[in-house]
């Protein structure tokens, strides 16, 4: 890799390495997707998730709290896009779009979110939200302490 990057000159070594790394990543993804069938991928995903739940069951709230702190703006955008998608399906602007509700759903009514988003929200509703939000607040406090207070105190003590 280094030899191919050095052929392009010393100025573009970083760009060449980045392009080579990205090309290697794409090639690895293509190789992995061609190596496993959809059923194998689903089985492996479920097996990995079951092992994680068995090993870290009670500690998953810390990961969920970190998710709340870091991904809340993106999750809100995801919900808005899901609502727009469902609205387009209900109005019928695109005749090629999927139906707005799941026909296997017992109450068979189309809500404001897509079926996949409703499944995600149902998983979130099963969380112990009080504990998750408390842990999210602790993550925020930890971030403030490490990024703001420690950085400012380091500058103050180094300039002293």
GIQUIZI-V825050 format. One record per helix or strand of 3 or more residues. SS is the DSSP state (@ for helix, = for strand). FROM is the first residue (numbers start at 1). LEN is the number of residues. Records with the same first field share a line. If there is no record, write none. Layout:
SS: FROM-LEN / FROM-LEN
//
This chain:
@: 2-5 / 13-23 / 38-54 / 115-11 / 129-31
//
